[in-house]
Each structure stands twice: as C-alpha cells, then as structure tokens.
C-alpha cells in the first residue's frame, strides 16, 4: 500500500495537485491548516502553513511548507524562479520576518521541504549545506518531507484511522490495476465506494473520514489513468466519487465549523472532477474534433455501435465541461476575479469543439439509445446559454429527420435497449420487435419540448404526426423528480421520480404550457440539495 501511495505522490504535479493533497493529508493526521496555496499573490516561498507537532520534540510548532513536484534535481534546486532554494531563501529572509501572525511568533518554526519523489544524491550536499547554515536549534529548523515520508503520513495517520481497511484495499488495488480497462476499473471502484459508505456512521468524524477516503481514492485513479494515457476511467471514477460524496455529505455541509470542514472536502472533490474532465477533453476529444470522422476513428471500434455509444458519451462530457465553465465564469464575475479571460478562452474552445464534431461526425444526428436524450439535453442547456439557440434547433431537426427516417426504413433507429449485445444486434426483422424496443420514449418528447421553446412549431407538429402514424404504441414521456429523488438520485440506488405522459405534440403551445404547469406544481426539483445547497459552495 505504501508503494502505491508513493507512486501516486511522485506522479502529482505541483500546482493544483500535490499542493492540494498535502494540506488535506496533514489535516487528517491532526495538523491545523492555517493557510492553503493561493494564486495571484506573492507568498514569499510558502505554499501552505500548518500547526502541528515538531518532528524532534513533538511539541506544537509552526510548519511552513514549500511544495515541489516529483524528484528534487539539481535544476529544481537552484535553477530559475520556481526552484526550491530561492523559495527557501525568501521564507528565511522575508516571510519569517514579516508575514507570521503575532499569535504564532513564539512557536518554533519548521520549514518543510515537500516533494512527491526523492532528493537526488548529486544535490543532497547543497540542500544539507543550506539547511545547516540557516538552522537555529529550537527556533528554526528544516524537515525533509519526500514521497516516502508523505506516504508514511498517510499510512500512520489516515490508514490508522482505517482510511482503507483491509476489506477495502482489495477493491482499491484492483481499481488501480485496471485503469487501462475502464469498465473493470469502474466496477472495482464502485465496489470500493459501496464499502466506504456502508462503513460510514452517522457522526462527523465518520463522515469526514469517509469523504476523505473517496477523495484520495479518486485522486489515485486519476493519476494512474493519466499515466496510462486513458482518462475514461478517471472521468467516470471522478463523477461517481462526486455524486457518492454528495450523497454522504449533503445534509451536513451547511452550518458551523464542522460543516465547513466537510464542505471543504466536497469542494476539493469538485475541483478534482473538473481537473479530470479538462484532462479528458484535452486528450480524448480536442485532438480529433477538426478531423472528418476523427472522433469515430479514435474509438477504434469493433462494431458501429461502439462509435455511436462512445461519441454521444463524449458529447455529454464536453457539454458538462462547458456548463462547469459557465458556472465558474459567473462566480469569477461576482467576485471581481481577473481570471475571466482564461475561462472565456476555454469556453470558446469548448464551443468550437462541439460545432466541429457535429460537422465532422454525422453519427450525432443518429442517436441509437433513447436515453441519448440526456446528452442532447446537456448540449442544449450549454448552447442556449452561449447564444447558439438557432444552431441547436437546426441540429435537433436533423436528429428528428434521421431518426424518424431510420424508423420508417427499419434502420438504426433509437431504442430503449441498454445491453451492448442487444444494441449490437439492433434492429431485428422480427414481428413485434419494433413495437417492443420503442415501447416508450424520452428522446422524442425532449426534442419536441426544445423545439417548442425555440419556436420551431412546424417541426413539433410534424413530429406529432409521425408519432400518430408510426408510433401510436409508444408512450412519449418526460421525467421529473419526486419526493424520493433526493434520497436515490445521487447513487442511483432505486427507481425514483415520476413521468409526464400526456403530451400534446400536435399543439406546441399547449405542449409547453403543460410542461411548465407540471414543473410549477412539482417543486421537488428546486428542493434537491444539489440545486439549493451546492450553489453555495465556492468551487
């Protein structure tokens, strides 16, 4: 286990990775975190500050952390502005003299040299010479926290608190071993999440420990998947972790000091998921967006169904990435932060990817699964907020045209099948088969509602006529949450919600009015904790 953790730490980058994980590790083993890494302000060599036991005496001491990634080489020691030696000199010459709050002035100081790997032997003498010259026994001393030491913190502290008890360690190891086989990895990771939540008790310490378990497990999968250059497992594990952690913490993230502690872990998990989503976008989508059928070829399919399923999956992920960016832009604007241009550039890139992939991959007009309505809904919410309503409406009309034509000609029309083998064999020329696999639909009514909202009334009426002539057997319906959704939504552990089935596709205005009425009379959506609480988090 220690070797796994050390390899994980050595793979972390400095910014937004090791400097995020390390304070959480220290907090979990009893340190009090005074400050965390910040962007945009000079910290004079200090990445984080913590109060904890002195490494020699065990008495309370002020720890000033200077954090670097990987191994400490000669270049990383004394070459450039980001080198460790200049940072340590700034701590000694400036930070200690001017930045330590008065209430901590009397504490002995430990400057911790933190890195995920090891000190290379050709630089150890220089490091020792610097620390010996600047040490004052009992007042100012230096500690080396390399990957082995930090992994030891995890084992002696977090694992002593049963962060990964033995029954969980099997699932954890298997998830890491199969990061290049995403389905297998996610199966073991889901088993680990189930074990973590099953072991959680209804008290703060148990909840915070379980949340940290989830967070650390997701970090490990992300780093190992990144090294394997297959971020599908990392994305899925991150999404599951965020949802399961929210299920665990949602009733306890508002209130006093304990609630803030729990909310911080949730915020860190949100940041990790966004990091995994951005990495997935950059590695698995962006390079292929401008190439004709590029995304489809990148899937390396064994069957055409692979292309359809994987591309709609990727489309939904890109849309979610864009929605997070919109939320981030809103928060930065509210706080007056100067990072908005970077977010705007990332939004532009995301929009370009969606429009390019639509142009270069005709499969996006031919959804195979009826529940691809979910990905289409996500894309719609994103594009409409970005001012591309007409573009989105044109795409919807193409989807309807291709899908209804495929149904009439017994082609690859949308169906309610979920199993891969069944989808690969779809369609079948068997009596009653079409009626069976289209017994219900959320796809067509979702498209109809969007067209009604975007005032494409003629297209709605045409879809209604198609349904009446060719699919009268199918129950067109929309899903809305009910009073049980809050309990089951995040872990998808039971059926929940209710359906709106009486939809007037022959009258767009009546259709829209009926949907609005249902939403107005069913307030459960606005009572979901993810809606009325998550917006208060700082990520």
C-alpha positions as CSV (number, residue, x, y, z in Angstrom):
1,X,0.0,0.0,0.0
2,X,2.8,2.4,0.8
3,X,4.4,1.8,-2.5
4,X,1.1,2.6,-4.3
5,X,0.8,5.8,-2.4
6,X,4.4,6.8,-3.0
7,X,4.0,6.2,-6.8
8,X,0.8,8.3,-6.7
9,X,2.6,11.2,-4.9
10,X,5.5,11.1,-7.3
11,X,3.1,11.4,-10.2
12,X,1.4,14.5,-8.9
13,X,2.2,17.9,-10.4
14,X,2.9,20.8,-8.1
15,X,0.1,23.2,-8.9
16,X,-3.5,22.2,-8.1
17,X,-2.4,18.6,-7.3
18,X,0.3,18.0,-4.7
19,X,-0.3,21.4,-3.1
20,X,-4.0,20.4,-2.8
21,X,-3.5,16.9,-1.5
22,X,-0.8,17.6,1.1
23,X,-2.7,20.0,3.3
24,X,-5.6,17.5,3.4
25,X,-3.2,14.7,4.4
26,X,-1.8,16.9,7.2
27,X,-5.3,17.9,8.3
28,X,-6.3,14.3,8.6
29,X,-3.4,13.4,10.9
30,X,-4.0,16.2,13.3
31,X,-2.3,19.3,11.9
32,X,-4.3,22.6,11.8
33,X,-4.1,24.2,8.4
34,X,-3.6,28.0,8.7
35,X,-3.3,28.8,5.0
36,X,-3.5,26.9,1.7
37,X,-1.9,27.6,-1.7
38,X,-3.2,30.8,-3.3
39,X,-2.9,32.1,-6.8
40,X,-2.1,35.7,-7.9
41,X,-0.5,36.9,-4.6
42,X,3.1,36.6,-3.5
43,X,3.6,34.0,-0.8
44,X,7.4,34.6,-0.4
45,X,8.2,30.9,-0.9
46,X,5.4,29.5,1.4
47,X,2.8,27.3,-0.3
48,X,0.9,26.3,2.9
49,X,1.1,26.9,6.7
50,X,0.1,24.4,9.4
51,X,0.3,24.0,13.1
52,X,1.4,20.5,14.2
53,X,3.9,18.5,16.3
54,X,7.6,19.3,15.9
55,X,9.4,16.4,14.2
56,X,12.0,16.2,17.0
57,X,10.3,17.3,20.2
58,X,6.6,16.5,19.5
59,X,5.7,20.0,20.8
60,X,3.5,22.4,18.8
61,X,5.3,24.1,16.0
62,X,4.6,26.4,13.0
63,X,5.2,24.5,9.8
64,X,6.0,26.5,6.6
65,X,5.6,24.3,3.6
66,X,7.4,24.8,0.3
67,X,6.0,22.3,-2.2
68,X,7.6,21.0,-5.4
69,X,6.6,18.1,-7.6
70,X,8.5,14.9,-8.4
71,X,12.1,14.3,-7.6
72,X,14.3,17.2,-6.4
73,X,17.1,17.5,-9.0
74,X,20.0,20.0,-9.3
75,X,17.9,22.1,-11.7
76,X,14.8,22.1,-9.4
77,X,17.0,23.1,-6.5
78,X,18.7,26.2,-7.8
79,X,17.7,27.0,-11.4
80,X,15.0,29.6,-12.1
81,X,12.3,31.4,-10.2
82,X,10.4,28.2,-9.4
83,X,13.5,26.4,-7.9
84,X,13.4,25.4,-4.3
85,X,16.5,27.2,-3.0
86,X,15.2,30.7,-3.9
87,X,11.9,29.8,-2.3
88,X,13.6,28.7,1.0
89,X,15.7,31.9,0.9
90,X,12.5,34.0,0.6
91,X,11.0,32.2,3.6
92,X,14.0,32.9,5.7
93,X,14.7,36.5,4.6
94,X,11.1,37.8,4.1
95,X,8.3,35.5,5.3
96,X,9.5,34.7,8.8
97,X,10.4,38.4,9.4
98,X,7.2,40.0,8.0
99,X,4.4,37.6,7.4
100,X,3.9,35.4,10.5
101,X,0.9,36.5,12.5
102,X,1.7,37.8,16.1
103,X,-0.1,34.9,17.8
104,X,2.3,32.4,16.2
105,X,5.5,34.4,16.8
106,X,6.6,32.4,19.8
107,X,6.2,29.0,18.2
108,X,9.3,27.2,17.0
109,X,9.4,27.1,13.2
110,X,9.8,24.1,10.9
111,X,10.4,24.8,7.2
112,X,9.3,21.6,5.4
113,X,10.8,20.8,2.0
114,X,7.9,18.9,0.4
115,X,8.1,16.9,-2.9
116,X,6.4,13.8,-4.2
117,X,9.6,12.0,-5.1
118,X,13.1,11.9,-3.6
119,X,16.2,14.1,-3.3
120,X,18.7,13.1,-5.9
121,X,22.1,12.3,-4.5
122,X,24.0,14.9,-6.6
123,X,22.1,17.7,-4.9
124,X,21.8,16.4,-1.3
125,X,25.0,18.1,-0.2
126,X,23.8,21.5,-1.4
127,X,20.5,21.0,0.4
128,X,22.2,20.0,3.6
129,X,24.6,22.9,3.4
130,X,21.7,25.4,3.1
131,X,19.6,24.0,5.9
132,X,22.6,23.7,8.3
133,X,23.6,27.3,7.7
134,X,20.1,28.6,8.3
135,X,19.0,26.4,11.2
136,X,18.7,27.7,14.8
137,X,18.1,24.9,17.2
138,X,14.8,25.2,19.0
139,X,13.7,28.2,16.9
140,X,14.1,27.5,13.2
141,X,14.7,24.0,11.7
142,X,14.2,22.2,8.4
143,X,12.4,19.0,7.7
144,X,12.5,16.8,4.5
145,X,9.1,15.5,3.5
146,X,9.7,13.4,0.4
147,X,7.3,11.0,-1.2
148,X,8.2,8.2,1.2
149,X,7.6,10.5,4.3
150,X,4.2,11.8,3.0
151,X,3.1,8.2,2.1
152,X,4.1,7.4,5.7
153,X,1.9,10.2,7.0
154,X,-1.0,8.6,5.0
155,X,-0.3,5.1,6.4
156,X,0.4,6.0,10.0
157,X,-2.3,8.6,10.2
158,X,-5.1,8.1,7.6
159,X,-4.8,4.3,7.5
160,X,-4.5,4.0,11.2
161,X,-8.0,5.7,11.2
162,X,-9.0,2.9,8.8
163,X,-8.9,5.1,5.7
164,X,-8.6,1.9,3.7
165,X,-9.2,-1.1,6.0
166,X,-8.2,-4.5,4.6
167,X,-11.6,-5.4,3.1
168,X,-11.4,-2.1,1.0
169,X,-7.8,-2.5,0.0
170,X,-8.6,-5.3,-2.5
171,X,-11.1,-3.2,-4.4
172,X,-8.7,-0.2,-4.3
173,X,-5.8,-2.1,-5.7
174,X,-7.9,-3.7,-8.4
175,X,-9.3,-0.4,-9.5
176,X,-5.8,1.0,-9.9
177,X,-4.5,-2.2,-11.7
178,X,-7.2,-1.9,-14.3
179,X,-7.2,1.8,-15.2
180,X,-6.5,0.9,-18.8
181,X,-9.7,-1.2,-18.8
182,X,-12.2,1.4,-17.7
183,X,-15.2,-0.9,-17.3
184,X,-13.3,-3.2,-15.0
185,X,-11.7,-0.3,-13.1
186,X,-15.1,1.4,-12.5
187,X,-16.7,-1.9,-11.4
188,X,-14.0,-2.3,-8.6
189,X,-14.1,1.4,-7.8
190,X,-17.9,1.3,-7.4
191,X,-17.4,-1.6,-5.1
192,X,-14.9,0.5,-3.1
193,X,-17.4,3.4,-2.9
194,X,-20.1,1.0,-1.7
195,X,-17.8,-0.4,1.0
196,X,-16.9,3.1,2.2
197,X,-20.4,4.3,2.5
198,X,-21.5,1.1,4.2
199,X,-18.9,1.6,6.8
200,X,-19.8,5.2,7.5
201,X,-21.6,6.0,10.8
202,X,-23.9,8.9,11.5
203,X,-21.3,11.2,13.2
204,X,-19.0,13.9,11.9
205,X,-15.7,12.0,12.3
206,X,-17.0,9.0,10.4
207,X,-18.4,11.2,7.6
208,X,-15.2,13.3,7.2
209,X,-13.1,10.1,7.2
210,X,-15.4,8.5,4.5
211,X,-15.3,11.7,2.4
212,X,-11.5,11.7,2.5
213,X,-11.4,8.1,1.6
214,X,-13.4,8.8,-1.5
215,X,-11.3,11.8,-2.4
216,X,-8.0,10.0,-2.0
217,X,-9.2,7.0,-4.0
218,X,-10.4,9.3,-6.8
219,X,-7.0,11.1,-6.9
220,X,-5.2,7.8,-7.2
221,X,-7.3,6.6,-10.1
222,X,-6.9,10.0,-11.9
223,X,-3.1,9.9,-11.6
224,X,-2.7,6.2,-12.6
225,X,-5.1,6.7,-15.5
226,X,-3.3,9.8,-16.7
227,X,0.0,7.8,-16.6
228,X,-1.8,5.1,-18.7
229,X,-3.0,7.8,-21.1
230,X,-6.6,6.5,-20.8
231,X,-8.6,9.1,-18.9
232,X,-12.0,7.4,-19.4
233,X,-11.7,5.6,-16.0
234,X,-10.5,8.8,-14.3
235,X,-13.5,10.7,-15.6
236,X,-16.0,8.0,-14.6
237,X,-14.4,7.5,-11.2
238,X,-14.4,11.2,-10.6
239,X,-18.1,11.6,-11.5
240,X,-19.1,8.7,-9.3
241,X,-16.9,10.0,-6.4
242,X,-18.5,13.4,-6.5
243,X,-22.1,12.0,-6.6
244,X,-21.5,9.5,-3.8
245,X,-19.7,12.0,-1.7
246,X,-22.6,14.5,-2.1
247,X,-25.0,11.7,-1.1
248,X,-22.9,11.3,2.1
249,X,-22.4,14.9,2.9
250,X,-25.4,16.8,1.5
251,X,-27.3,17.2,4.9
252,X,-24.1,18.3,6.7
253,X,-22.4,21.0,4.6
254,X,-24.2,24.0,5.9
255,X,-23.7,25.3,9.5
256,X,-20.7,25.7,11.7
257,X,-17.1,24.7,11.8
258,X,-17.7,21.0,11.2
259,X,-19.9,21.7,8.2
260,X,-17.2,24.0,6.7
261,X,-14.7,21.2,7.2
262,X,-16.9,18.8,5.3
263,X,-17.8,21.3,2.6
264,X,-14.0,21.8,2.0
265,X,-13.6,18.2,1.1
266,X,-16.6,18.4,-1.2
267,X,-15.2,21.5,-2.9
268,X,-11.9,19.7,-3.3
269,X,-13.7,16.8,-4.9
270,X,-15.4,19.2,-7.3
271,X,-12.0,20.6,-8.3
272,X,-10.7,17.1,-8.9
273,X,-13.6,16.1,-11.1
274,X,-13.2,19.3,-13.1
275,X,-9.5,18.6,-13.5
276,X,-10.2,15.1,-14.7
277,X,-12.9,16.4,-17.1
278,X,-10.5,19.0,-18.5
279,X,-7.7,16.4,-19.0
280,X,-10.2,14.1,-20.7
281,X,-11.3,16.9,-23.0
282,X,-7.8,17.8,-23.9
283,X,-6.5,14.3,-24.5
284,X,-9.5,12.4,-25.9
285,X,-11.7,14.9,-27.7
286,X,-9.9,18.1,-28.7
287,X,-7.2,16.5,-31.0
288,X,-9.9,14.8,-33.1
289,X,-12.6,17.5,-33.3
290,X,-11.5,19.1,-36.6
291,X,-10.9,15.8,-38.4
292,X,-13.7,14.2,-40.5
293,X,-14.9,11.2,-38.5
294,X,-11.9,11.7,-36.3
295,X,-13.7,11.0,-33.0
296,X,-15.2,7.9,-34.5
297,X,-11.8,6.6,-35.6
298,X,-10.3,7.4,-32.2
299,X,-12.7,4.9,-30.6
300,X,-11.1,2.0,-32.5
301,X,-14.5,0.3,-32.8
302,X,-15.2,-3.4,-33.2
303,X,-18.7,-2.6,-34.2
304,X,-20.6,0.5,-35.4
305,X,-22.5,0.6,-32.1
306,X,-19.2,1.4,-30.4
307,X,-18.9,4.7,-32.4
308,X,-22.5,5.7,-31.6
309,X,-22.3,5.0,-27.9
310,X,-18.8,6.4,-27.3
311,X,-19.4,9.6,-29.3
312,X,-22.6,10.5,-27.5
313,X,-20.9,9.8,-24.2
314,X,-18.1,12.1,-25.2
315,X,-20.6,14.8,-26.3
316,X,-22.3,14.7,-22.9
317,X,-19.0,15.1,-21.1
318,X,-17.9,18.0,-23.3
319,X,-21.3,19.7,-22.5
320,X,-20.8,19.1,-18.8
321,X,-17.3,20.6,-19.0
322,X,-18.8,23.7,-20.7
323,X,-21.5,24.0,-18.0
324,X,-18.9,24.0,-15.3
325,X,-17.0,26.7,-17.2
326,X,-20.2,28.8,-17.3
327,X,-20.6,28.4,-13.6
328,X,-17.0,29.3,-13.0
329,X,-17.3,32.4,-15.1
330,X,-20.3,33.5,-13.2
331,X,-18.5,33.1,-9.9
332,X,-15.4,34.9,-11.1
333,X,-17.5,37.8,-12.3
334,X,-19.3,38.1,-9.0
335,X,-16.0,38.1,-7.1
336,X,-14.3,40.5,-9.5
337,X,-11.5,38.0,-10.2
338,X,-9.2,38.7,-13.1
339,X,-9.2,35.1,-14.4
340,X,-12.3,35.6,-16.6
341,X,-10.3,35.9,-19.9
342,X,-8.9,32.4,-19.4
343,X,-12.3,31.0,-18.8
344,X,-13.7,32.8,-21.8
345,X,-11.0,31.2,-24.0
346,X,-11.7,27.8,-22.6
347,X,-15.5,28.3,-23.3
348,X,-14.7,29.4,-26.9
349,X,-12.6,26.2,-27.3
350,X,-15.4,24.1,-26.0
351,X,-18.0,25.6,-28.3
352,X,-15.6,25.2,-31.3
353,X,-15.2,21.5,-30.4
354,X,-18.9,20.9,-30.3
355,X,-19.6,22.6,-33.6
356,X,-16.6,21.0,-35.2
357,X,-17.6,17.5,-34.1
358,X,-21.1,18.0,-35.3
359,X,-19.8,19.0,-38.7
360,X,-17.3,16.1,-38.9
361,X,-19.3,13.2,-37.4
362,X,-22.8,12.5,-38.9
363,X,-23.4,10.0,-36.1
364,X,-24.6,12.9,-33.9
365,X,-27.7,13.0,-36.0
366,X,-28.4,9.3,-35.4
367,X,-28.8,8.5,-31.6
368,X,-29.1,4.8,-31.1
369,X,-30.3,4.8,-27.5
370,X,-33.4,6.6,-26.5
371,X,-31.7,7.9,-23.4
372,X,-29.2,9.8,-25.5
373,X,-31.8,12.4,-24.8
374,X,-29.7,13.1,-21.7
375,X,-26.6,14.1,-23.7
376,X,-28.8,16.2,-26.1
377,X,-30.4,18.0,-23.1
378,X,-27.0,18.8,-21.7
379,X,-25.8,20.2,-25.0
380,X,-28.9,22.2,-25.4
381,X,-28.6,23.8,-22.0
382,X,-25.0,24.7,-22.8
383,X,-25.5,26.0,-26.3
384,X,-28.6,28.1,-25.5
385,X,-26.7,29.8,-22.6
386,X,-23.9,30.6,-25.1
387,X,-26.3,32.2,-27.5
388,X,-26.4,29.4,-30.1
389,X,-30.2,28.6,-29.9
390,X,-30.7,28.6,-33.6
391,X,-27.8,26.3,-34.2
392,X,-29.1,23.9,-31.6
393,X,-32.6,24.0,-33.1
394,X,-31.2,23.2,-36.6
395,X,-29.3,20.2,-35.1
396,X,-32.5,18.9,-33.3
397,X,-34.4,19.0,-36.5
398,X,-31.6,16.9,-38.2
399,X,-31.8,14.4,-35.4
400,X,-35.5,14.1,-35.7
401,X,-35.3,13.7,-39.5
402,X,-32.6,11.0,-39.4
403,X,-34.3,9.1,-36.5
404,X,-37.8,9.1,-38.0
405,X,-36.4,8.0,-41.4
406,X,-34.5,5.2,-39.8
407,X,-37.6,4.0,-38.0
408,X,-39.7,4.0,-41.2
409,X,-37.0,2.1,-43.1
410,X,-36.1,-0.3,-40.2
411,X,-32.6,1.2,-39.9
412,X,-30.6,2.0,-36.7
413,X,-33.5,3.9,-35.1
414,X,-33.4,5.0,-31.4
415,X,-34.5,2.2,-29.0
416,X,-34.9,1.6,-25.3
417,X,-32.3,-1.2,-25.2
418,X,-29.3,-0.8,-22.9
419,X,-27.4,-4.1,-23.1
420,X,-24.4,-3.9,-25.5
421,X,-25.1,-7.3,-27.1
422,X,-28.8,-6.3,-27.7
423,X,-27.7,-2.9,-29.2
424,X,-25.2,-4.6,-31.5
425,X,-27.9,-6.9,-32.8
426,X,-30.3,-4.0,-33.3
427,X,-32.5,-3.8,-35.4
428,X,-34.1,-7.2,-35.9
429,X,-36.6,-8.1,-38.6
430,X,-38.9,-9.9,-36.2
431,X,-42.6,-9.4,-35.9
432,X,-43.4,-7.1,-32.9
433,X,-39.7,-6.2,-32.4
434,X,-40.0,-2.5,-33.3
435,X,-43.0,-2.0,-31.0
436,X,-41.2,-3.8,-28.1
437,X,-37.9,-1.7,-28.3
438,X,-39.8,1.6,-28.8
439,X,-42.5,1.0,-26.1
440,X,-41.6,4.3,-24.5
441,X,-39.5,7.3,-25.3
442,X,-38.0,10.3,-23.6
443,X,-36.0,11.2,-26.7
444,X,-38.8,12.4,-29.0
445,X,-40.7,14.4,-26.3
446,X,-37.4,16.0,-25.2
447,X,-36.7,17.2,-28.7
448,X,-40.3,18.3,-29.1
449,X,-40.1,20.5,-25.9
450,X,-36.9,22.1,-27.1
451,X,-38.4,22.9,-30.5
452,X,-41.4,24.4,-28.8
453,X,-39.2,26.5,-26.6
454,X,-37.2,27.6,-29.6
455,X,-40.4,28.4,-31.6
456,X,-39.9,25.7,-34.3
457,X,-43.7,25.0,-34.1
458,X,-43.9,23.3,-37.6
459,X,-41.2,20.8,-36.6
460,X,-43.2,19.9,-33.4
461,X,-46.4,19.3,-35.4
462,X,-44.5,17.1,-37.9
463,X,-43.1,15.0,-35.1
464,X,-46.6,14.7,-33.6
465,X,-47.9,13.5,-37.0
466,X,-45.1,10.9,-37.2
467,X,-45.9,9.6,-33.8
468,X,-49.6,9.3,-34.6
469,X,-49.0,7.4,-37.8
470,X,-46.0,5.3,-37.0
471,X,-45.6,5.0,-33.2
472,X,-49.0,5.2,-31.6
473,X,-47.9,2.2,-29.4
474,X,-45.1,4.3,-27.8
475,X,-45.5,6.2,-24.5
476,X,-43.9,9.5,-25.0
477,X,-43.0,10.8,-21.6
478,X,-40.7,13.2,-19.7
479,X,-39.2,12.6,-16.3
480,X,-39.5,14.9,-13.2
481,X,-38.2,14.2,-9.7
482,X,-40.5,13.4,-6.8
483,X,-40.2,13.3,-3.1
484,X,-38.0,10.1,-3.2
485,X,-35.5,11.5,-5.7
486,X,-33.3,13.3,-3.1
487,X,-32.7,10.0,-1.4
488,X,-31.9,8.0,-4.5
489,X,-30.7,10.4,-7.2
490,X,-27.0,10.7,-6.5
491,X,-26.2,7.0,-6.0
492,X,-28.9,5.8,-8.5
493,X,-29.8,3.1,-5.9
494,X,-33.5,2.8,-6.6
495,X,-36.2,3.9,-9.0
496,X,-37.5,7.4,-8.3
497,X,-39.2,10.3,-10.0
498,X,-42.4,10.4,-12.0
499,X,-43.4,10.7,-15.6
500,X,-45.3,13.3,-17.6
501,X,-47.1,11.2,-20.2
502,X,-50.0,13.3,-21.6
503,X,-48.0,15.4,-24.1
504,X,-49.8,17.3,-26.9
505,X,-47.3,17.1,-29.8
506,X,-50.0,18.4,-32.2
507,X,-50.1,21.8,-30.4
508,X,-46.6,23.3,-29.4
509,X,-48.1,26.0,-27.2
510,X,-50.3,23.5,-25.3
511,X,-47.3,21.2,-25.0
512,X,-45.1,23.9,-23.5
513,X,-47.9,25.1,-21.2
514,X,-48.5,21.5,-19.9
515,X,-44.7,21.0,-19.2
516,X,-44.5,24.4,-17.4
517,X,-47.6,23.5,-15.3
518,X,-46.1,20.2,-14.2
519,X,-42.8,21.8,-13.2
520,X,-44.6,24.5,-11.3
521,X,-46.8,22.1,-9.4
522,X,-43.9,19.7,-8.7
523,X,-41.3,21.7,-6.6
524,X,-39.2,18.7,-5.8
525,X,-36.5,19.7,-8.4
526,X,-35.9,23.0,-6.7
527,X,-35.8,21.2,-3.3
528,X,-33.0,18.9,-4.4
529,X,-29.9,19.6,-2.3
530,X,-27.7,19.7,-5.4
531,X,-29.8,22.7,-6.6
532,X,-30.4,24.7,-3.4
533,X,-27.2,23.9,-1.5
534,X,-24.4,23.2,-4.0
535,X,-24.6,26.7,-5.4
536,X,-23.3,27.9,-2.0
537,X,-20.0,26.0,-2.4
538,X,-17.0,28.0,-3.6
539,X,-15.9,25.8,-6.5
